[in-house]
Amino acid sequence: MSQSARSRPRTANGFSLLEVLVATFVLTIGLLATAALVAKMIATGQSSKYMTLASTLASEKLEDINRWDPDDPQVCVPTGSTTVGSLTADVMQTTTCPGGTSGTVSYYDEVAIGATNGAFSETVSSTSNGSTVYVTTVHAADGSIQTTTSSTAPTTPETFHRRWIIEANSPVNGVRRVTVLVTLMDQSVQPPVKFQMSMVRP
């Protein structure tokens, strides 16, 4: 063997321990970032789902209020008042309209949403003669609709609380502004889901 062949340094094959540690660190950071991104996407998707349901429930309540006669206790503002109902507290009161009609009105309710066997169910709670009544409407996949009434609350986690307020002569004289606030009761969903919608009616 020649002298020049013996004096040449050997070339290293493979990775050193330091290179392996650096590569492992970089890979760990990348995997943690990916996991955080996936978790954020799941949370955002869940929040968006509930926000869509809340907007649908607000619109549904506004449509329900809009079907009442303007002189019905469900939608009239009593003489001497500028508002009835509340967005910050559950209000139930006897409302007497300027025309003389009177009735006990709850300006809040709860709605539970469920889906089983391809059917969509919606349960609305209300107070009748001092007792809570749950009316469940089931929309089946075949297009049929069934409604049942019960004194027992449904066992679904997707429950929304609705409150509404009716303001007289707002934004102008002669009209009423109705505002509905829908809140998801499940506190584990972050950020909290709240949706508010208004309409103006005569």
Kinemage of the C-alpha trace (Angstrom):
@kinemage 1
@onewidth
@group {chain A} dominant
@subgroup {mainchain}
@vectorlist {calphas} color= white
{ca met a 1} P 0.000 0.000 0.000
{ca ser a 2} L 1.345 3.398 -0.912
{ca gln a 3} L 2.135 6.153 1.580
{ca ser a 4} L -0.483 8.458 0.088
{ca ala a 5} L -3.263 5.884 0.574
{ca arg a 6} L -2.378 5.412 4.272
{ca ser a 7} L -2.273 9.134 5.054
{ca arg a 8} L -5.737 10.002 3.656
{ca pro a 9} L -8.400 10.494 6.429
{ca arg a 10} L -11.372 8.197 6.414
{ca thr a 11} L -14.695 9.749 5.389
{ca ala a 12} L -17.482 9.399 7.991
{ca asn a 13} L -20.539 7.425 7.011
{ca gly a 14} L -24.004 7.968 8.650
{ca phe a 15} L -25.129 10.611 11.171
{ca ser a 16} L -23.469 11.756 14.346
{ca leu a 17} L -25.385 11.743 17.636
{ca leu a 18} L -25.681 15.535 17.560
{ca glu a 19} L -27.240 15.470 14.085
{ca val a 20} L -29.771 12.848 15.212
{ca leu a 21} L -30.711 14.959 18.240
{ca val a 22} L -31.195 18.101 16.130
{ca ala a 23} L -33.300 16.209 13.567
{ca thr a 24} L -35.439 14.700 16.352
{ca phe a 25} L -35.968 18.146 17.900
{ca val a 26} L -37.026 19.681 14.562
{ca leu a 27} L -39.377 16.760 13.859
{ca thr a 28} L -40.939 17.059 17.347
{ca ile a 29} L -41.576 20.796 16.893
{ca gly a 30} L -43.196 20.133 13.510
{ca leu a 31} L -45.456 17.388 14.891
{ca leu a 32} L -46.518 19.547 17.862
{ca ala a 33} L -47.336 22.452 15.542
{ca thr a 34} L -49.380 20.141 13.310
{ca ala a 35} L -51.277 18.756 16.313
{ca ala a 36} L -52.033 22.278 17.560
{ca leu a 37} L -53.274 23.282 14.102
{ca val a 38} L -55.553 20.235 13.856
{ca ala a 39} L -56.968 20.911 17.340
{ca lys a 40} L -57.640 24.555 16.409
{ca met a 41} L -59.365 23.512 13.177
{ca ile a 42} L -61.601 21.050 15.049
{ca ala a 43} L -62.521 23.689 17.656
{ca thr a 44} L -63.236 26.286 14.946
{ca gly a 45} L -65.373 23.807 13.015
{ca gln a 46} L -67.370 22.949 16.138
{ca ser a 47} L -67.857 26.628 16.998
{ca ser a 48} L -68.982 27.358 13.421
{ca lys a 49} L -71.526 24.528 13.595
{ca tyr a 50} L -73.050 25.905 16.788
{ca met a 51} L -73.014 29.475 15.457
{ca thr a 52} L -74.955 28.312 12.391
{ca leu a 53} L -77.523 26.574 14.620
{ca ala a 54} L -77.804 29.691 16.801
{ca ser a 55} L -78.449 31.921 13.770
{ca thr a 56} L -81.123 29.504 12.527
{ca leu a 57} L -82.834 29.509 15.937
{ca ala a 58} L -82.756 33.320 16.101
{ca ser a 59} L -84.315 33.567 12.638
{ca glu a 60} L -86.911 30.940 13.576
{ca lys a 61} L -87.949 32.892 16.697
{ca leu a 62} L -88.228 36.143 14.740
{ca glu a 63} L -90.472 34.418 12.193
{ca asp a 64} L -92.578 33.004 15.036
{ca ile a 65} L -92.970 36.438 16.636
{ca asn a 66} L -93.784 38.015 13.278
{ca arg a 67} L -96.849 35.772 12.776
{ca trp a 68} L -98.667 37.218 15.808
{ca asp a 69} L -101.267 39.976 15.418
{ca pro a 70} L -99.754 43.359 16.443
{ca asp a 71} L -102.313 43.660 19.278
{ca asp a 72} L -101.572 40.215 20.748
{ca pro a 73} L -99.855 40.118 24.178
{ca gln a 74} L -97.044 38.019 22.616
{ca val a 75} L -95.805 41.031 20.619
{ca cys a 76} L -97.424 44.222 21.909
{ca val a 77} L -95.705 46.742 24.166
{ca pro a 78} L -97.897 47.786 27.124
{ca thr a 79} L -99.151 51.365 27.321
{ca gly a 80} L -96.644 53.549 29.152
{ca ser a 81} L -93.698 51.236 28.384
{ca thr a 82} L -91.073 51.536 25.706
{ca thr a 83} L -89.835 47.940 25.913
{ca val a 84} L -90.974 44.511 27.016
{ca gly a 85} L -88.757 41.457 27.553
{ca ser a 86} L -84.999 41.440 28.106
{ca leu a 87} L -81.742 40.181 26.597
{ca thr a 88} L -80.000 39.978 29.985
{ca ala a 89} L -82.595 38.211 32.179
{ca asp a 90} L -85.427 35.692 31.853
{ca val a 91} L -88.649 37.712 31.917
{ca met a 92} L -92.150 36.310 32.316
{ca gln a 93} L -94.947 38.780 32.940
{ca thr a 94} L -98.594 39.563 32.373
{ca thr a 95} L -98.722 41.925 29.405
{ca thr a 96} L -101.774 44.112 28.735
{ca cys a 97} L -101.919 45.591 25.245
{ca pro a 98} L -103.220 49.114 24.514
{ca gly a 99} L -106.308 47.486 22.956
{ca gly a 100} L -107.135 45.734 26.253
{ca thr a 101} L -106.107 42.134 25.518
{ca ser a 102} L -103.973 40.580 28.240
{ca gly a 103} L -101.918 37.432 28.734
{ca thr a 104} L -98.941 35.941 30.566
{ca val a 105} L -95.945 35.925 28.246
{ca ser a 106} L -92.490 34.331 28.603
{ca tyr a 107} L -89.867 36.370 26.791
{ca tyr a 108} L -87.411 33.476 26.840
{ca asp a 109} L -87.242 29.760 26.060
{ca glu a 110} L -84.798 26.918 25.599
{ca val a 111} L -84.320 24.838 22.485
{ca ala a 112} L -82.661 21.399 22.468
{ca ile a 113} L -81.433 20.051 19.130
{ca gly a 114} L -80.985 16.336 18.449
{ca ala a 115} L -80.528 13.927 15.559
{ca thr a 116} L -81.265 10.188 15.723
{ca asn a 117} L -81.903 7.604 13.026
{ca gly a 118} L -81.800 10.212 10.281
{ca ala a 119} L -84.430 12.386 12.016
{ca phe a 120} L -83.886 15.935 13.246
{ca ser a 121} L -85.615 16.866 16.501
{ca glu a 122} L -86.172 20.228 18.127
{ca thr a 123} L -87.527 20.611 21.659
{ca val a 124} L -88.754 24.014 22.829
{ca ser a 125} L -89.443 24.607 26.518
{ca ser a 126} L -92.035 27.068 27.735
{ca thr a 127} L -93.959 27.772 30.907
{ca ser a 128} L -97.672 26.977 31.124
{ca asn a 129} L -99.656 27.472 34.362
{ca gly a 130} L -96.441 27.572 36.367
{ca ser a 131} L -95.073 24.301 34.932
{ca thr a 132} L -92.386 23.799 32.312
{ca val a 133} L -93.661 22.103 29.155
{ca tyr a 134} L -91.400 20.576 26.483
{ca val a 135} L -92.768 20.426 22.932
{ca thr a 136} L -90.663 18.203 20.662
{ca thr a 137} L -90.994 18.343 16.889
{ca val a 138} L -89.347 15.490 14.967
{ca his a 139} L -88.628 15.908 11.249
{ca ala a 140} L -88.089 12.406 9.833
{ca ala a 141} L -86.012 11.603 6.761
{ca asp a 142} L -89.180 10.628 4.839
{ca gly a 143} L -90.577 14.175 5.284
{ca ser a 144} L -93.084 13.352 8.018
{ca ile a 145} L -93.368 15.596 11.081
{ca gln a 146} L -94.429 14.468 14.557
{ca thr a 147} L -95.024 16.681 17.582
{ca thr a 148} L -95.154 15.480 21.203
{ca thr a 149} L -95.567 17.305 24.522
{ca ser a 150} L -93.875 16.225 27.747
{ca ser a 151} L -93.068 17.480 31.227
{ca thr a 152} L -89.598 15.868 31.054
{ca ala a 153} L -86.587 17.669 29.624
{ca pro a 154} L -84.730 16.010 26.721
{ca thr a 155} L -81.251 14.599 27.314
{ca thr a 156} L -79.356 16.386 24.584
{ca pro a 157} L -76.203 18.458 25.194
{ca glu a 158} L -76.951 20.842 22.324
{ca thr a 159} L -79.242 23.199 24.220
{ca phe a 160} L -79.657 26.872 23.358
{ca his a 161} L -81.223 29.610 25.490
{ca arg a 162} L -83.219 32.325 23.685
{ca arg a 163} L -84.240 35.726 25.058
{ca trp a 164} L -85.962 38.517 23.200
{ca ile a 165} L -86.920 42.142 23.665
{ca ile a 166} L -89.573 44.189 21.863
{ca glu a 167} L -88.973 47.946 21.602
{ca ala a 168} L -91.793 50.345 20.715
{ca asn a 169} L -91.232 53.201 18.240
{ca ser a 170} L -87.763 51.985 17.364
{ca pro a 171} L -86.010 52.904 15.149
{ca val a 172} L -88.880 55.260 14.146
{ca asn a 173} L -92.381 55.979 15.438
{ca gly a 174} L -95.058 53.453 14.538
{ca val a 175} L -92.816 50.384 14.295
{ca arg a 176} L -91.396 47.853 16.746
{ca arg a 177} L -87.924 46.392 16.774
{ca val a 178} L -87.684 42.793 17.967
{ca thr a 179} L -84.242 41.525 18.977
{ca val a 180} L -83.457 37.883 19.782
{ca leu a 181} L -80.316 36.682 21.561
{ca val a 182} L -79.401 32.980 21.304
{ca thr a 183} L -76.761 31.477 23.618
{ca leu a 184} L -75.309 27.957 23.559
{ca met a 185} L -75.533 26.488 27.069
{ca asp a 186} L -72.527 24.158 26.630
{ca gln a 187} L -69.691 26.073 28.312
{ca ser a 188} L -67.037 23.678 27.013
{ca val a 189} L -67.325 25.241 23.543
{ca gln a 190} L -64.834 28.114 23.350
{ca pro a 191} L -65.164 30.892 22.484
{ca pro a 192} L -68.742 30.983 23.859
{ca val a 193} L -71.409 30.892 21.156
{ca lys a 194} L -73.838 33.838 21.131
{ca phe a 195} L -75.850 35.157 18.204
{ca gln a 196} L -78.122 38.208 18.070
{ca met a 197} L -80.571 39.165 15.322
{ca ser a 198} L -83.210 41.896 14.958
{ca met a 199} L -86.173 42.694 12.752
{ca val a 200} L -88.576 45.612 12.467
{ca arg a 201} L -92.337 45.098 12.290
{ca pro a 202} L -95.431 47.335 12.526
